[in-house]
Amino acid sequence: MKSFDTFNKQNIYDMDKFDENNPKWVNIIKILVPTDRDKEQLLKASKYLHDQDIDTDYYGVNILVHLYSNPDLIVVENNENK
Protein backbone atom coordinates (compact mmCIF):
# COMPACT_ATOMS: atom_id res chain seq x y z
CA MET A 1 0.00 0.00 0.00
CA LYS A 2 1.24 3.45 -0.86
CA SER A 3 1.70 5.65 2.19
CA PHE A 4 0.20 9.13 2.27
CA ASP A 5 3.71 10.62 2.43
CA THR A 6 4.56 8.87 -0.84
CA PHE A 7 1.30 10.11 -2.35
CA ASN A 8 2.05 13.59 -1.05
CA LYS A 9 5.51 13.67 -2.67
CA GLN A 10 4.17 12.40 -5.99
CA ASN A 11 1.17 14.75 -6.11
CA ILE A 12 2.47 17.76 -4.19
CA TYR A 13 -0.53 17.52 -1.89
CA ASP A 14 -0.23 20.26 0.71
CA MET A 15 -1.67 19.09 3.99
CA ASP A 16 -0.34 19.40 7.50
CA LYS A 17 -0.29 16.65 10.09
CA PHE A 18 -1.88 17.16 13.49
CA ASP A 19 -0.01 19.57 15.73
CA GLU A 20 -1.78 20.30 19.01
CA ASN A 21 0.18 23.56 19.36
CA ASN A 22 -0.95 24.82 15.97
CA PRO A 23 -4.34 23.27 15.15
CA LYS A 24 -5.66 23.67 11.63
CA TRP A 25 -9.21 22.46 11.23
CA VAL A 26 -10.97 21.25 8.13
CA ASN A 27 -14.60 22.27 8.28
CA ILE A 28 -16.99 20.64 5.84
CA ILE A 29 -20.45 22.18 6.00
CA LYS A 30 -21.98 19.90 3.39
CA ILE A 31 -21.27 17.91 0.27
CA LEU A 32 -23.85 18.31 -2.48
CA VAL A 33 -24.57 15.27 -4.66
CA PRO A 34 -27.11 14.94 -7.46
CA THR A 35 -28.84 11.68 -6.46
CA ASP A 36 -29.52 9.37 -3.52
CA ARG A 37 -27.42 6.73 -5.28
CA ASP A 38 -24.44 9.11 -5.36
CA LYS A 39 -24.86 9.76 -1.64
CA GLU A 40 -24.99 6.03 -0.92
CA GLN A 41 -21.87 5.41 -3.05
CA LEU A 42 -19.98 8.19 -1.24
CA LEU A 43 -20.94 6.76 2.14
CA LYS A 44 -19.82 3.28 1.07
CA ALA A 45 -16.53 4.67 -0.26
CA SER A 46 -15.92 6.49 3.02
CA LYS A 47 -16.59 3.33 5.03
CA TYR A 48 -14.28 1.36 2.73
CA LEU A 49 -11.50 3.91 3.24
CA HIS A 50 -12.11 3.82 6.99
CA ASP A 51 -11.50 0.09 7.03
CA GLN A 52 -8.13 0.44 5.22
CA ASP A 53 -4.75 1.13 6.78
CA ILE A 54 -4.67 4.87 6.04
CA ASP A 55 -2.82 7.60 7.93
CA THR A 56 -5.64 9.72 9.36
CA ASP A 57 -3.37 12.25 11.06
CA TYR A 58 -4.09 14.49 8.07
CA TYR A 59 -7.25 16.48 8.76
CA GLY A 60 -8.72 16.27 5.27
CA VAL A 61 -8.12 12.53 5.12
CA ASN A 62 -9.62 12.08 8.57
CA ILE A 63 -12.78 13.97 7.59
CA LEU A 64 -13.27 11.91 4.41
CA VAL A 65 -12.52 8.61 6.13
CA HIS A 66 -15.11 9.32 8.83
CA LEU A 67 -17.73 10.87 6.55
CA TYR A 68 -19.77 7.64 6.69
CA SER A 69 -20.43 8.29 10.39
CA ASN A 70 -22.13 11.63 9.64
CA PRO A 71 -24.32 11.11 6.54
CA ASP A 72 -26.17 14.38 7.18
CA LEU A 73 -23.14 16.18 5.72
CA ILE A 74 -24.08 14.75 2.32
CA VAL A 75 -27.06 16.56 0.84
CA VAL A 76 -28.94 15.27 -2.19
CA GLU A 77 -29.57 18.08 -4.64
CA ASN A 78 -33.23 18.80 -5.33
CA ASN A 79 -33.42 18.10 -9.06
CA GLU A 80 -37.20 18.10 -9.54
CA ASN A 81 -36.99 21.01 -11.98
CA LYS A 82 -34.22 19.52 -14.10
C-alpha positions as CSV (number, residue, x, y, z in Angstrom):
1,M,0.0,0.0,0.0
2,K,1.2,3.5,-0.9
3,S,1.7,5.7,2.2
4,F,0.2,9.1,2.3
5,D,3.7,10.6,2.4
6,T,4.6,8.9,-0.8
7,F,1.3,10.1,-2.4
8,N,2.1,13.6,-1.0
9,K,5.5,13.7,-2.7
10,Q,4.2,12.4,-6.0
11,N,1.2,14.7,-6.1
12,I,2.5,17.8,-4.2
13,Y,-0.5,17.5,-1.9
14,D,-0.2,20.3,0.7
15,M,-1.7,19.1,4.0
16,D,-0.3,19.4,7.5
17,K,-0.3,16.7,10.1
18,F,-1.9,17.2,13.5
19,D,0.0,19.6,15.7
20,E,-1.8,20.3,19.0
21,N,0.2,23.6,19.4
22,N,-1.0,24.8,16.0
23,P,-4.3,23.3,15.1
24,K,-5.7,23.7,11.6
25,W,-9.2,22.5,11.2
26,V,-11.0,21.3,8.1
27,N,-14.6,22.3,8.3
28,I,-17.0,20.6,5.8
29,I,-20.4,22.2,6.0
30,K,-22.0,19.9,3.4
31,I,-21.3,17.9,0.3
32,L,-23.8,18.3,-2.5
33,V,-24.6,15.3,-4.7
34,P,-27.1,14.9,-7.5
35,T,-28.8,11.7,-6.5
36,D,-29.5,9.4,-3.5
37,R,-27.4,6.7,-5.3
38,D,-24.4,9.1,-5.4
39,K,-24.9,9.8,-1.6
40,E,-25.0,6.0,-0.9
41,Q,-21.9,5.4,-3.0
42,L,-20.0,8.2,-1.2
43,L,-20.9,6.8,2.1
44,K,-19.8,3.3,1.1
45,A,-16.5,4.7,-0.3
46,S,-15.9,6.5,3.0
47,K,-16.6,3.3,5.0
48,Y,-14.3,1.4,2.7
49,L,-11.5,3.9,3.2
50,H,-12.1,3.8,7.0
51,D,-11.5,0.1,7.0
52,Q,-8.1,0.4,5.2
53,D,-4.7,1.1,6.8
54,I,-4.7,4.9,6.0
55,D,-2.8,7.6,7.9
56,T,-5.6,9.7,9.4
57,D,-3.4,12.2,11.1
58,Y,-4.1,14.5,8.1
59,Y,-7.2,16.5,8.8
60,G,-8.7,16.3,5.3
61,V,-8.1,12.5,5.1
62,N,-9.6,12.1,8.6
63,I,-12.8,14.0,7.6
64,L,-13.3,11.9,4.4
65,V,-12.5,8.6,6.1
66,H,-15.1,9.3,8.8
67,L,-17.7,10.9,6.5
68,Y,-19.8,7.6,6.7
69,S,-20.4,8.3,10.4
70,N,-22.1,11.6,9.6
71,P,-24.3,11.1,6.5
72,D,-26.2,14.4,7.2
73,L,-23.1,16.2,5.7
74,I,-24.1,14.8,2.3
75,V,-27.1,16.6,0.8
76,V,-28.9,15.3,-2.2
77,E,-29.6,18.1,-4.6
78,N,-33.2,18.8,-5.3
79,N,-33.4,18.1,-9.1
80,E,-37.2,18.1,-9.5
81,N,-37.0,21.0,-12.0
82,K,-34.2,19.5,-14.1
